[in-house]
Amino acid sequence: MANYMLVYKGGGMAGTPAEQEKIMAQWGQWFGSLGQDLVDGGNPFSGQSTAIKPDGSTGAASAGLTGYSIVKSDNLNSATDKAKGCPILKSGGSIEVYETLQVM
């Protein structure tokens, strides 16, 4: 089994504490459904970011990434299927799935 990083883009934050609690419960249920295949639930990213260019200069990052999680899976298709249950999809966000390579 390999590790796959699920990188989240977009999605929205619930407006009220009750809505936030409901969404967090959905995330908890999804994480629970992944069982031991969940390597790292990850965290959301703040709105602040910086991109470093090859010449060392910096500027605002443009990718619009909002968070990540890491799951174990047999292959990319299986990892993608696991990602399809993620609550961020219900709030208009998207997910990119990448296999991580164990080189270090």
N, C-alpha and C positions, 0 to 999 in steps of 0.2 A: 504494500500500500504506500502511496505517496501522499504528501501534503499538498493541498490546494488552497490558494488564497482567494477569498471572495472579496472583491473590491467594490464598495458601494458608491454609486453616484446619485445625487439628487435625493428625492424624498422630502417629506415635510415633517416639521415638529408639531405635535398636537398643541392646541391652544390652551386647554384647561388642564388642571391637575388630574381630573377624572379621566380625560382622554389620554393623557400621558401614561397613567396607570394601566389603562386598557391596552395600549400599545406595548408597554413593557411586559405585560402578561403574555401578549402574542409572541414577543421575542423569546420569553422564557419557555413557552410551549414548543416553539420551533427548535430552540436549543435542546430541549429535552427529547424531541423526536430524533435528533441526530445521535443521541447516546454517546458512546465512546468514540465516535467518529469526529466529535467536536474537539479539536486540538486547542483552540484559543477562540473564545467568543469575540475577542477584539473589543473595539471601542469606536465611538463616533469621533470624527475629526472636528476641531474647531474651525471657524470660518477663516481664520488667519493662516496664511501659507506663504512660502517663499520658494522660488525656483532659482537654482544656481546654474548659470550658463558656463560653458567650457572656459571662457576667459575670466571666470571668477566673479563677474558682475551678477547682481541679483535683481529679481523683480517678482511680481505676483505670479503664483502658479495658476495655470489655466485649465487644469484637468477637471476641476469640480468634484473631486473625490470627497466623500462624506464619512467613510468608515471602512472597516474590514473585519473579517473573521477568517479562521483557518480550520479546514476540515481534512480528515483522512478519507481517501477513496481509492478504489482500484484503478480508475482511469478518469479522463477528462469528462466523458459522457456521464459517468456516475456522479461525479462532483457537481456537474451542471444540474442534474436531476435533483440533488440535495438542495441546491441553491434556489430552485424554483419554489420552495416552500417559505422563503424568507419574507417576513412582513414588510420590508422596504418596498417590495413590488406593489403592495396595496396602496402605498402613498405616492405613487408616481415615480419612484426611483428605479434604477437599473443596477444590474450586477455584472461584473466581468470576472471570469474564473481563470486563474493562472496556476499551473503546476509549479511548485517550488522545487528547485534542484538542490540536493544535499551535497554541496561542494566544500563546505567548511565544517 
